Amino acid sequence: MLVLVSWQVAVDGPLLGLDRWVRHGVRESRHELHSTLLNHLGTALSDLGGSVPAIPVLLAGGALAAWRSRRAAAPRWWLPAVVAVLTTGLIPLLVVLAKAWFARPGPFGAPLAADQWGWYPSGHTATATLAYGVAALLLARTVGVPARRRLYAAAALLALGVGLGLVWSDYHWLLDVVASWCLGGLVLWTLARRLPDRPQHPGRL
């Protein structure tokens, strides 16, 4: 999916018609509903993908996972904290490079200024998907099954909410958001396969 969407963005392919169709539908819905509450909610959800609060949540999740792993006398108990710090550097590296490469204009169609990177993929969506997702992955290895499921569900809902908030608020095209979900999912899948088995935890969250 990520390769397909990126190819369509690069060649201005017919799939981009989906972006225009969704944007038209969202703008009509906003006009018909004229709901200040929904508009504020969309903005608030979008803001959850900013560096604050996403990066502090990621670092706190890594620190808490390391502390719980140390209590469980796990080997390499410090690894979650290192992974969290490295992820904070990986997010801008992936997103900025892609934005500069594709240089896609935003929904309003204005040409990019000299200091702009472009809208594809969505930085806020990528930040939310990776920050909350990695925090959940790290903590999940120190808790029981019920808490693990809640962590995964919370991370998924936050990533979904940020993406939908960006589209509703007309900050991003839909495919910008979809690409970041795919990119974040790929990184999370790879990380989940690389992380060591979860230690025996001394307690449950």
Backbone as a chain_set.jsonl record, in Angstrom:
{"seq": "MLVLVSWQVAVDGPLLGLDRWVRHGVRESRHELHSTLLNHLGTALSDLGGSVPAIPVLLAGGALAAWRSRRAAAPRWWLPAVVAVLTTGLIPLLVVLAKAWFARPGPFGAPLAADQWGWYPSGHTATATLAYGVAALLLARTVGVPARRRLYAAAALLALGVGLGLVWSDYHWLLDVVASWCLGGLVLWTLARRLPDRPQHPGRL", "coords": {"N": [[0.825, -1.205, 0.0], [1.906, 1.288, 0.839], [3.918, 1.658, -1.072], [2.382, 1.766, -3.411], [0.745, 4.068, -2.975], [2.737, 6.03, -2.68], [3.912, 5.944, -5.21], [1.757, 6.827, -6.783], [1.472, 9.434, -5.833], [3.928, 10.468, -6.601], [3.768, 10.414, -9.41], [1.54, 11.831, -9.906], [-0.874, 10.382, -10.131], [-4.008, 8.632, -11.01], [-5.132, 7.764, -8.616], [-5.035, 9.846, -6.875], [-7.339, 11.174, -7.221], [-9.041, 10.174, -5.329], [-8.265, 11.546, -3.05], [-9.152, 14.149, -3.666], [-11.904, 13.703, -3.875], [-12.578, 12.822, -1.271], [-11.816, 15.099, 0.187], [-13.623, 16.976, -0.835], [-16.041, 15.854, 0.053], [-15.68, 15.978, 2.839], [-15.472, 18.734, 3.269], [-18.034, 19.553, 2.476], [-19.54, 18.237, 4.422], [-18.635, 19.51, 6.754], [-19.611, 22.058, 6.243], [-22.39, 21.604, 6.153], [-22.948, 20.508, 8.679], [-21.851, 22.395, 10.373], [-20.587, 22.498, 12.887], [-19.179, 23.66, 15.696], [-18.09, 22.263, 17.798], [-17.257, 19.793, 16.661], [-15.337, 20.765, 14.917], [-13.466, 21.881, 16.676], [-12.783, 19.538, 17.984], [-11.58, 18.105, 15.911], [-9.284, 19.673, 15.499], [-8.086, 19.431, 18.011], [-7.558, 16.671, 18.103], [-5.75, 16.518, 15.978], [-3.618, 17.952, 17.061], [-2.595, 16.163, 18.885], [-0.754, 14.738, 17.513], [1.5, 16.253, 17.441], [4.922, 17.197, 18.279], [4.925, 17.714, 20.964], [2.224, 16.481, 22.589], [3.379, 13.986, 21.946], [6.121, 13.068, 21.78], [7.16, 13.379, 24.491], [5.452, 11.452, 25.702], [6.339, 9.112, 24.442], [9.051, 8.998, 25.347], [8.619, 8.843, 28.105], [7.222, 6.432, 28.209], [9.234, 4.657, 27.332], [11.1, 4.994, 29.434], [9.604, 4.112, 31.646], [9.122, 1.459, 30.904], [11.752, 0.503, 30.902], [12.392, 0.778, 33.601], [10.557, -1.019, 34.784], [11.435, -3.363, 33.609], [13.964, -3.545, 34.719], [13.294, -3.95, 37.385], [12.282, -6.468, 37.09], [14.562, -7.847, 36.745], [15.549, -8.216, 34.173], [17.622, -9.105, 31.382], [19.518, -6.658, 29.625], [17.895, -4.515, 30.446], [17.795, -1.819, 30.06], [17.242, -1.373, 27.423], [14.601, -0.556, 26.405], [14.529, 2.235, 26.981], [16.588, 3.183, 25.376], [15.634, 2.488, 22.83], [13.375, 4.136, 22.716], [14.562, 6.707, 22.714], [16.054, 6.58, 20.315], [13.964, 6.342, 18.516], [12.839, 8.862, 18.605], [14.628, 10.273, 17.053], [14.422, 8.927, 14.662], [11.883, 9.454, 13.627], [11.683, 12.253, 12.607], [13.703, 11.965, 10.705], [12.773, 10.052, 8.812], [10.373, 11.269, 7.975], [10.986, 13.94, 7.156], [12.819, 13.551, 5.066], [11.189, 12.186, 3.219], [9.163, 14.107, 2.767], [10.648, 16.182, 1.613], [11.484, 14.892, -0.687], [9.118, 14.202, -2.151], [7.698, 16.598, -2.168], [4.999, 17.548, -2.089], [2.209, 19.642, -2.666], [-0.101, 21.116, -0.285], [-3.593, 20.617, 0.751], [-4.794, 23.051, -0.039], [-3.526, 23.757, -2.314], [-1.581, 25.681, -2.81], [1.57, 26.763, -4.106], [4.678, 25.361, -2.964], [6.647, 27.035, -0.578], [10.065, 28.247, -0.437], [11.161, 27.365, 1.946], [9.622, 25.223, 2.706], [8.765, 21.76, 3.16], [6.863, 20.112, 2.064], [3.782, 18.183, 1.956], [3.505, 15.452, 2.021], [4.726, 12.472, 3.408], [2.206, 12.675, 6.059], [3.407, 14.41, 8.762], [2.468, 14.723, 11.407], [0.757, 12.518, 11.666], [2.552, 10.385, 11.312], [4.228, 10.851, 13.49], [2.452, 10.464, 15.643], [1.658, 7.77, 15.205], [4.097, 6.361, 15.43], [5.262, 7.308, 17.862], [3.291, 6.863, 19.935], [2.776, 4.221, 19.315], [5.288, 2.87, 19.567], [5.81, 3.386, 22.263], [3.703, 1.913, 23.385], [4.411, -0.676, 22.502], [6.831, -1.09, 23.872], [6.083, -0.887, 26.587], [4.239, -2.946, 26.639], [5.656, -5.277, 26.892], [6.152, -5.559, 29.508], [3.929, -5.977, 30.995], [0.799, -7.623, 31.861], [-1.48, -9.645, 29.819], [-4.165, -8.449, 29.571], [-3.657, -5.662, 30.087], [-1.805, -5.212, 28.104], [-3.336, -5.437, 25.778], [-4.988, -3.23, 26.11], [-3.124, -1.166, 25.918], [-2.239, -1.429, 23.245], [-4.658, -0.945, 21.927], [-5.186, 1.697, 22.721], [-3.004, 3.058, 21.569], [-3.498, 2.584, 18.854], [-5.982, 3.856, 18.511], [-5.301, 6.493, 19.064], [-3.509, 7.08, 16.964], [-5.251, 6.725, 14.8], [-7.178, 8.68, 15.41], [-5.69, 11.079, 15.248], [-5.0, 11.121, 12.516], [-7.575, 11.221, 11.287], [-8.485, 13.602, 12.392], [-6.763, 15.434, 11.17], [-7.524, 15.24, 8.483], [-10.226, 15.999, 8.65], [-9.916, 18.62, 9.533], [-8.825, 19.763, 7.341], [-6.105, 19.888, 7.03], [-4.472, 18.056, 5.827], [-4.173, 15.932, 2.938], [-6.024, 12.887, 2.415], [-4.462, 10.676, 1.544], [-1.932, 11.407, 2.368], [-2.099, 10.943, 5.061], [-2.791, 8.197, 5.126], [-0.454, 7.095, 4.052], [1.389, 7.656, 6.097], [0.312, 6.14, 8.189], [0.794, 3.593, 7.109], [3.609, 3.646, 6.87], [4.356, 3.994, 9.57], [3.215, 1.644, 10.621], [4.773, -0.3, 9.352], [7.316, 0.175, 10.455], [6.74, -0.339, 13.161], [5.989, -3.048, 13.038], [8.424, -4.2, 12.253], [10.02, -3.5, 14.446], [8.701, -4.844, 16.522], [9.307, -7.471, 15.906], [11.997, -7.5, 16.384], [12.469, -6.838, 19.018], [13.391, -8.162, 22.221], [12.035, -11.082, 23.907], [9.365, -10.591, 26.219], [10.087, -9.711, 29.625], [9.659, -11.477, 32.769], [7.287, -9.948, 34.638], [7.168, -7.903, 37.622], [4.778, -7.03, 38.562], [1.43, -5.895, 37.729], [0.151, -3.492, 35.469]], "CA": [[0.0, 0.0, 0.0], [2.779, 2.46, 0.912], [4.584, 1.81, -2.374], [1.357, 2.181, -4.376], [0.363, 5.458, -2.718], [3.889, 6.887, -2.971], [4.04, 5.992, -6.665], [0.697, 7.68, -7.309], [1.801, 10.819, -5.494], [5.089, 10.872, -7.396], [3.427, 10.597, -10.834], [0.243, 12.514, -9.971], [-1.71, 9.349, -10.732], [-5.458, 8.73, -10.84], [-5.54, 7.494, -7.232], [-5.155, 11.123, -6.164], [-8.733, 11.582, -7.286], [-9.647, 9.825, -4.04], [-8.001, 12.679, -2.157], [-10.041, 15.265, -4.0], [-13.273, 13.293, -3.564], [-12.725, 12.833, 0.194], [-11.77, 16.482, 0.658], [-14.891, 17.608, -1.191], [-17.056, 15.327, 0.961], [-15.447, 16.492, 4.188], [-15.814, 20.166, 3.29], [-19.497, 19.65, 2.454], [-20.035, 17.815, 5.739], [-18.361, 20.585, 7.701], [-20.52, 23.167, 5.952], [-23.757, 21.229, 6.515], [-23.067, 20.324, 10.128], [-21.496, 23.669, 10.99], [-20.436, 22.159, 14.299], [-17.959, 24.176, 16.313], [-17.548, 21.194, 18.639], [-16.526, 18.859, 15.805], [-14.154, 21.445, 14.395], [-12.484, 21.942, 17.772], [-12.329, 18.171, 18.225], [-10.642, 17.783, 14.851], [-8.027, 20.374, 15.773], [-7.479, 18.836, 19.206], [-6.995, 15.373, 17.714], [-4.567, 16.791, 15.159], [-2.537, 18.415, 17.933], [-2.014, 15.015, 19.583], [0.345, 14.245, 16.709], [2.632, 17.157, 17.514], [6.054, 16.732, 19.085], [4.323, 17.721, 22.298], [2.677, 15.613, 23.667], [3.727, 12.629, 21.513], [7.496, 12.676, 22.123], [7.247, 13.1, 25.927], [4.798, 10.172, 25.999], [7.262, 8.065, 23.987], [10.195, 8.912, 26.259], [8.129, 8.363, 29.395], [6.932, 5.009, 28.043], [10.5, 3.934, 27.314], [11.691, 5.027, 30.772], [8.815, 3.251, 32.524], [9.372, 0.071, 30.506], [13.09, 0.153, 31.369], [12.319, 0.637, 35.065], [9.862, -2.267, 35.105], [12.311, -4.463, 33.188], [15.024, -3.635, 35.729], [12.697, -4.587, 38.563], [12.119, -7.891, 36.788], [15.916, -8.38, 36.556], [15.672, -8.646, 32.783], [18.85, -8.695, 30.713], [19.361, -5.461, 28.779], [16.706, -3.825, 30.929], [17.888, -0.44, 29.601], [16.954, -1.298, 26.004], [13.43, 0.262, 26.063], [14.862, 3.659, 27.012], [17.408, 3.455, 24.186], [14.739, 2.421, 21.665], [12.541, 5.343, 22.725], [15.39, 7.849, 22.298], [16.358, 6.42, 18.896], [12.741, 6.597, 17.752], [12.65, 10.314, 18.482], [15.442, 10.72, 15.93], [13.985, 8.262, 13.44], [10.647, 10.062, 13.108], [11.949, 13.358, 11.672], [14.55, 11.51, 9.602], [11.919, 9.438, 7.796], [9.342, 12.176, 7.473], [11.563, 15.095, 6.456], [13.375, 13.08, 3.799], [10.084, 11.9, 2.3], [8.511, 15.365, 2.407], [11.518, 16.907, 0.689], [11.547, 14.154, -1.945], [7.864, 14.275, -2.903], [7.355, 18.024, -2.29], [3.593, 17.629, -2.491], [1.448, 20.762, -2.088], [-1.174, 20.76, 0.621], [-4.961, 20.62, 0.214], [-5.201, 24.323, -0.626], [-2.927, 23.843, -3.635], [-0.596, 26.761, -2.966], [2.929, 26.276, -4.362], [5.524, 25.295, -1.777], [7.658, 28.078, -0.402], [11.43, 27.724, -0.455], [11.493, 26.735, 3.225], [8.646, 24.18, 3.005], [9.166, 20.424, 2.738], [5.775, 19.398, 1.411], [2.758, 17.617, 2.848], [3.466, 13.985, 1.951], [3.564, 12.017, 4.177], [1.802, 13.519, 7.176], [4.315, 14.334, 9.893], [1.731, 14.518, 12.661], [0.273, 11.135, 11.711], [3.71, 9.526, 11.527], [4.678, 11.051, 14.868], [1.499, 9.802, 16.538], [1.705, 6.324, 15.012], [5.344, 5.81, 15.943], [5.493, 7.641, 19.269], [2.373, 6.118, 20.791], [2.919, 2.799, 19.018], [6.513, 2.352, 20.172], [5.601, 3.404, 23.715], [2.853, 0.766, 23.706], [5.184, -1.904, 22.299], [7.819, -1.233, 24.933], [5.393, -1.175, 27.844], [3.504, -4.21, 26.528], [6.532, -6.383, 27.274], [6.341, -5.559, 30.963], [2.623, -6.069, 31.648], [0.019, -8.794, 31.506], [-2.223, -9.632, 28.557], [-5.237, -7.428, 29.504], [-3.073, -4.321, 29.97], [-1.16, -5.137, 26.796], [-4.384, -5.162, 24.793], [-5.425, -1.835, 26.279], [-2.069, -0.303, 25.384], [-2.295, -1.484, 21.781], [-5.893, -0.287, 21.491], [-5.03, 3.133, 22.926], [-2.072, 3.572, 20.555], [-4.176, 2.552, 17.553], [-7.024, 4.885, 18.496], [-4.652, 7.802, 18.989], [-3.014, 7.258, 15.595], [-6.433, 6.888, 13.955], [-7.792, 9.97, 15.712], [-4.868, 12.161, 14.711], [-5.171, 11.14, 11.063], [-8.918, 11.691, 10.947], [-8.555, 15.021, 12.751], [-6.049, 16.2, 10.147], [-8.346, 15.276, 7.269], [-11.409, 16.795, 8.952], [-9.526, 20.02, 9.661], [-8.299, 20.187, 6.035], [-4.669, 20.107, 7.141], [-3.766, 17.081, 5.001], [-4.894, 15.007, 2.078], [-6.214, 11.559, 3.011], [-3.35, 9.776, 1.236], [-0.806, 11.788, 3.231], [-2.343, 10.272, 6.332], [-2.703, 6.753, 4.906], [0.961, 6.752, 3.878], [2.047, 7.675, 7.408], [-0.136, 4.937, 8.904], [1.515, 2.447, 6.539], [5.011, 3.775, 7.246], [4.454, 3.7, 10.995], [2.923, 0.23, 10.827], [5.931, -1.077, 8.907], [8.367, 0.327, 11.47], [6.305, -1.032, 14.371], [6.067, -4.489, 12.771], [9.837, -4.563, 12.279], [10.499, -3.378, 15.819], [8.103, -5.909, 17.326], [10.027, -8.713, 15.614], [13.384, -7.377, 16.847], [12.547, -6.702, 20.466], [13.486, -9.445, 22.933], [10.824, -11.541, 24.592], [9.081, -9.773, 27.39], [10.556, -10.309, 30.884], [8.658, -11.721, 33.787], [7.09, -8.659, 35.31], [6.922, -8.009, 39.055], [3.416, -6.601, 38.874], [0.643, -5.553, 36.567], [-0.358, -2.13, 35.423]], "C": [[0.864, 1.261, 0.0], [3.463, 2.719, -0.427], [3.595, 2.321, -3.417], [1.012, 3.661, -4.206], [1.507, 6.405, -3.072], [4.09, 7.026, -4.479], [2.996, 6.919, -7.277], [0.95, 9.155, -7.002], [2.936, 11.325, -6.378], [4.718, 11.185, -8.845], [2.113, 11.342, -11.015], [-0.793, 11.611, -10.636], [-3.186, 9.502, -10.422], [-5.937, 8.469, -9.418], [-5.697, 8.787, -6.432], [-6.561, 11.706, -6.278], [-9.479, 11.236, -6.012], [-9.441, 10.94, -3.039], [-8.983, 13.819, -2.4], [-11.492, 14.944, -3.645], [-13.527, 13.349, -2.06], [-12.722, 14.264, 0.711], [-13.074, 17.207, 0.356], [-15.994, 17.152, -0.235], [-16.919, 15.86, 2.371], [-15.835, 17.963, 4.283], [-17.323, 20.373, 3.258], [-20.084, 19.279, 3.81], [-19.803, 18.897, 6.78], [-19.319, 21.754, 7.504], [-21.941, 22.847, 6.411], [-23.931, 21.116, 8.023], [-22.809, 21.633, 10.879], [-21.364, 23.509, 12.509], [-19.103, 22.676, 14.826], [-17.287, 23.104, 17.154], [-16.714, 20.214, 17.804], [-15.252, 19.493, 15.258], [-13.059, 21.565, 15.454], [-11.923, 20.553, 18.072], [-11.307, 17.753, 17.174], [-9.286, 18.423, 15.077], [-7.309, 19.756, 16.967], [-6.851, 17.48, 18.899], [-5.731, 15.558, 16.885], [-3.375, 17.146, 16.037], [-1.881, 17.272, 18.706], [-0.866, 14.39, 18.797], [1.544, 15.173, 16.684], [3.755, 16.581, 18.358], [5.708, 16.726, 20.572], [2.823, 17.578, 22.087], [3.289, 14.278, 23.236], [5.125, 12.195, 21.963], [7.679, 12.491, 23.638], [6.576, 11.792, 26.332], [5.705, 9.008, 25.601], [8.424, 7.895, 24.958], [9.785, 8.402, 27.634], [7.818, 6.872, 29.33], [8.192, 4.17, 28.032], [11.144, 3.873, 28.69], [10.932, 4.094, 31.727], [9.048, 1.78, 32.192], [10.747, -0.385, 30.973], [13.088, -0.073, 32.882], [11.654, -0.67, 35.455], [10.703, -3.481, 34.698], [13.451, -4.651, 34.196], [14.506, -4.284, 36.995], [12.527, -6.084, 38.359], [13.457, -8.576, 36.542], [16.115, -8.915, 35.14], [17.037, -8.25, 32.233], [18.557, -7.537, 29.762], [18.096, -4.689, 29.145], [16.632, -2.385, 30.417], [17.442, -0.267, 28.149], [15.719, -0.459, 25.662], [13.723, 1.762, 26.047], [15.677, 4.042, 25.777], [16.541, 3.467, 22.936], [13.881, 3.678, 21.585], [13.329, 6.552, 22.238], [15.699, 7.765, 20.804], [15.14, 6.699, 18.022], [12.487, 8.079, 17.584], [13.492, 10.901, 17.348], [14.998, 10.123, 14.61], [12.784, 8.955, 12.812], [10.94, 11.229, 12.167], [12.812, 12.931, 10.488], [13.706, 10.938, 8.475], [10.995, 10.461, 7.151], [9.932, 13.316, 6.649], [12.14, 14.679, 5.105], [12.272, 12.832, 2.768], [9.393, 13.181, 1.85], [9.343, 16.14, 1.379], [11.549, 16.225, -0.682], [10.283, 14.349, -2.777], [7.4, 15.718, -3.125], [5.913, 18.219, -2.751], [2.908, 18.839, -1.871], [0.326, 20.261, -1.188], [-2.54, 20.861, -0.015], [-5.38, 21.927, -0.444], [-4.507, 24.604, -1.955], [-1.911, 24.938, -3.837], [0.782, 26.164, -3.215], [3.761, 26.29, -3.071], [6.493, 26.465, -1.755], [9.036, 27.433, -0.332], [11.783, 26.974, 0.824], [10.503, 25.637, 3.617], [9.098, 22.848, 2.429], [8.088, 19.713, 1.933], [4.889, 18.714, 2.433], [2.776, 16.096, 2.905], [4.786, 13.394, 2.439], [3.269, 12.96, 5.342], [2.746, 13.333, 8.367], [3.611, 14.079, 11.213], [1.231, 13.081, 12.779], [1.42, 10.169, 11.97], [4.202, 9.625, 12.966], [3.76, 10.331, 15.845], [1.611, 8.288, 16.432], [2.95, 5.721, 15.649], [5.539, 6.095, 17.433], [4.592, 6.828, 20.193], [2.514, 4.612, 20.566], [4.145, 2.191, 19.656], [6.39, 2.342, 21.696], [4.754, 2.205, 24.146], [3.61, -0.547, 23.562], [6.166, -2.147, 23.443], [7.163, -1.592, 26.262], [4.7, -2.522, 27.824], [4.34, -5.399, 26.965], [6.786, -6.443, 28.767], [5.023, -5.735, 31.719], [1.916, -7.351, 31.213], [-0.809, -8.591, 30.251], [-3.328, -8.577, 28.534], [-4.694, -6.011, 29.327], [-2.405, -4.145, 28.614], [-2.181, -4.799, 25.72], [-4.87, -3.724, 24.883], [-4.395, -0.861, 25.726], [-2.112, -0.268, 23.862], [-3.528, -0.751, 21.254], [-5.766, 1.227, 21.623], [-4.117, 3.741, 21.866], [-2.739, 3.626, 19.187], [-5.232, 3.647, 17.449], [-6.423, 6.285, 18.398], [-4.142, 8.085, 17.572], [-4.172, 7.49, 14.63], [-7.05, 8.267, 14.156], [-7.008, 11.143, 15.15], [-5.048, 12.262, 13.198], [-6.522, 11.676, 10.637], [-9.082, 13.164, 11.279], [-7.871, 15.904, 11.724], [-6.864, 16.327, 8.87], [-9.582, 16.148, 7.494], [-11.077, 18.289, 8.989], [-8.924, 20.58, 8.376], [-6.823, 20.539, 6.108], [-3.886, 19.209, 6.186], [-4.723, 16.375, 4.059], [-5.012, 13.655, 2.787], [-5.006, 10.666, 2.759], [-2.072, 10.151, 1.983], [-0.884, 11.016, 4.543], [-2.193, 8.757, 6.188], [-1.248, 6.31, 4.77], [1.685, 6.708, 5.224], [1.591, 6.516, 8.274], [0.642, 3.719, 8.421], [2.988, 2.473, 6.948], [5.208, 3.434, 8.721], [4.204, 2.235, 11.296], [4.092, -0.654, 10.437], [7.06, -1.014, 9.931], [7.994, -0.437, 12.741], [6.381, -2.546, 14.204], [7.511, -4.97, 12.837], [10.382, -4.533, 13.697], [9.967, -4.504, 16.686], [8.821, -7.243, 17.116], [11.445, -8.695, 16.165], [13.509, -7.306, 18.361], [12.641, -8.064, 21.135], [12.162, -9.81, 23.574], [10.63, -10.75, 25.873], [9.538, -10.478, 28.662], [9.383, -10.657, 31.785], [8.498, -10.46, 34.609], [6.737, -8.844, 36.767], [5.523, -7.61, 39.446], [2.693, -6.258, 37.618], [0.214, -4.101, 36.641], [-1.87, -2.141, 35.538]], "O": [[0.591, 2.199, -0.75], [3.574, 3.865, -0.862], [3.924, 3.201, -4.213], [0.99, 4.415, -5.179], [1.288, 7.451, -3.683], [4.405, 8.112, -4.966], [3.302, 7.703, -8.176], [0.667, 10.021, -7.829], [2.912, 12.463, -6.845], [5.275, 12.103, -9.446], [1.622, 11.477, -12.136], [-1.489, 12.013, -11.569], [-3.579, 10.389, -9.665], [-7.028, 8.901, -9.044], [-6.409, 8.817, -5.429], [-6.93, 12.613, -5.532], [-10.439, 11.915, -5.647], [-10.342, 11.251, -2.26], [-9.563, 14.374, -1.467], [-12.224, 15.811, -3.17], [-14.558, 13.856, -1.617], [-13.527, 14.614, 1.573], [-13.575, 17.964, 1.188], [-16.789, 17.967, 0.233], [-17.915, 16.162, 3.027], [-16.453, 18.387, 5.26], [-17.842, 21.263, 3.932], [-21.013, 19.928, 4.291], [-20.68, 19.171, 7.599], [-19.78, 22.363, 8.469], [-22.62, 23.699, 6.985], [-24.932, 21.568, 8.578], [-23.459, 21.934, 11.88], [-21.939, 24.266, 13.292], [-18.038, 22.189, 14.446], [-16.059, 23.038, 17.218], [-15.604, 19.85, 18.191], [-14.217, 18.835, 15.15], [-11.878, 21.374, 15.166], [-10.739, 20.405, 18.376], [-10.297, 17.127, 17.493], [-8.253, 17.786, 14.869], [-6.091, 19.578, 16.95], [-5.757, 17.172, 19.37], [-4.753, 14.835, 17.07], [-2.256, 16.697, 15.788], [-0.735, 17.397, 19.137], [-0.092, 13.605, 19.344], [2.513, 14.905, 15.973], [3.564, 15.594, 19.069], [6.138, 15.854, 21.327], [2.202, 18.447, 21.477], [3.687, 13.498, 24.101], [5.297, 11.086, 22.468], [8.31, 11.514, 24.041], [7.075, 11.092, 27.214], [5.824, 8.031, 26.34], [8.747, 6.773, 25.35], [10.509, 7.625, 28.257], [8.109, 6.131, 30.268], [8.237, 3.101, 28.64], [11.675, 2.834, 29.083], [11.544, 3.377, 32.519], [9.158, 0.948, 33.092], [10.906, -1.53, 31.395], [13.715, -1.01, 33.377], [12.129, -1.362, 36.356], [10.68, -4.509, 35.376], [13.852, -5.778, 34.487], [15.206, -5.085, 37.614], [12.612, -6.87, 39.303], [13.494, -9.749, 36.173], [16.769, -9.939, 34.938], [17.559, -7.188, 32.572], [17.479, -7.457, 29.174], [17.331, -4.269, 28.277], [15.552, -1.799, 30.346], [17.279, 0.862, 27.687], [15.776, 0.303, 24.697], [13.216, 2.481, 25.186], [15.47, 5.111, 25.202], [16.685, 4.341, 22.081], [13.682, 4.225, 20.5], [12.824, 7.339, 21.437], [15.614, 8.771, 20.099], [15.27, 7.229, 16.918], [11.981, 8.515, 16.55], [13.114, 11.909, 16.75], [15.172, 10.736, 13.557], [12.684, 9.032, 11.587], [10.487, 11.204, 11.022], [12.672, 13.47, 9.39], [13.896, 11.294, 7.312], [10.857, 10.508, 5.929], [9.434, 13.623, 5.566], [11.965, 15.384, 4.111], [12.396, 13.212, 1.603], [9.071, 13.326, 0.671], [8.811, 16.678, 0.408], [11.63, 16.895, -1.712], [10.363, 14.631, -3.973], [6.784, 16.025, -4.146], [5.648, 18.969, -3.691], [3.013, 19.047, -0.662], [-0.134, 19.126, -1.318], [-2.645, 21.16, -1.204], [-6.24, 21.918, -1.324], [-4.845, 25.564, -2.647], [-1.418, 25.11, -4.952], [1.134, 25.158, -2.599], [3.559, 27.137, -2.201], [7.078, 26.833, -2.773], [9.155, 26.216, -0.186], [12.604, 26.056, 0.802], [10.538, 25.164, 4.753], [9.723, 22.79, 1.37], [8.397, 18.787, 1.184], [5.203, 18.672, 3.623], [2.117, 15.51, 3.763], [5.85, 13.766, 1.945], [3.999, 13.924, 5.575], [2.866, 12.234, 8.909], [4.095, 13.31, 12.043], [1.275, 12.493, 13.859], [1.278, 9.237, 12.761], [4.55, 8.619, 13.586], [4.228, 9.664, 16.768], [1.653, 7.595, 17.449], [2.874, 4.695, 16.325], [5.943, 5.206, 18.183], [5.071, 6.181, 21.124], [2.389, 3.823, 21.503], [4.066, 1.106, 20.233], [6.821, 1.389, 22.346], [5.051, 1.559, 25.151], [3.471, -1.438, 24.4], [6.311, -3.273, 23.919], [7.624, -2.485, 26.973], [4.578, -3.176, 28.86], [3.791, -6.424, 27.369], [7.549, -7.286, 29.238], [4.999, -5.652, 32.947], [2.376, -8.063, 30.319], [-0.838, -7.498, 29.685], [-3.429, -7.853, 27.543], [-5.209, -5.246, 28.512], [-2.435, -3.057, 28.039], [-1.92, -3.968, 24.85], [-5.13, -3.079, 23.868], [-4.754, 0.156, 25.132], [-2.031, 0.803, 23.259], [-3.453, -0.028, 20.261], [-6.192, 1.963, 20.733], [-4.411, 4.807, 21.326], [-2.57, 4.594, 18.446], [-5.359, 4.292, 16.408], [-6.975, 7.158, 17.728], [-4.319, 9.184, 17.047], [-4.09, 8.344, 13.747], [-7.404, 8.942, 13.189], [-7.593, 12.096, 14.636], [-5.226, 13.355, 12.66], [-6.607, 12.498, 9.725], [-9.739, 13.9, 10.543], [-8.344, 17.003, 11.435], [-6.895, 17.388, 8.247], [-9.946, 16.945, 6.63], [-11.863, 19.118, 8.532], [-8.551, 21.753, 8.329], [-6.338, 21.379, 5.349], [-2.775, 19.547, 5.78], [-5.914, 16.236, 4.337], [-4.199, 13.324, 3.65], [-4.563, 9.965, 3.669], [-1.216, 9.294, 2.206], [0.113, 10.51, 5.057], [-1.552, 8.108, 7.015], [-0.857, 5.274, 5.308], [2.503, 5.82, 5.46], [2.392, 5.957, 9.023], [1.096, 2.906, 9.227], [3.549, 1.445, 7.329], [6.114, 2.681, 9.078], [4.894, 1.641, 12.125], [4.376, -1.645, 11.109], [7.685, -2.03, 10.238], [8.841, -1.107, 13.331], [6.79, -3.252, 15.126], [7.792, -6.023, 13.408], [11.119, -5.431, 14.105], [10.704, -5.061, 17.5], [8.928, -8.048, 18.041], [12.037, -9.751, 16.39], [14.541, -7.675, 18.921], [12.032, -9.025, 20.664], [11.286, -8.966, 23.759], [11.583, -10.307, 26.514], [9.4, -11.696, 28.78], [8.262, -10.19, 31.584], [9.456, -9.964, 35.202], [6.081, -9.821, 37.129], [5.122, -7.841, 40.586], [3.273, -6.317, 36.534], [-0.047, -3.557, 37.714], [-2.498, -1.082, 35.52]]}, "num_chains": 1, "name": "protein.A"}
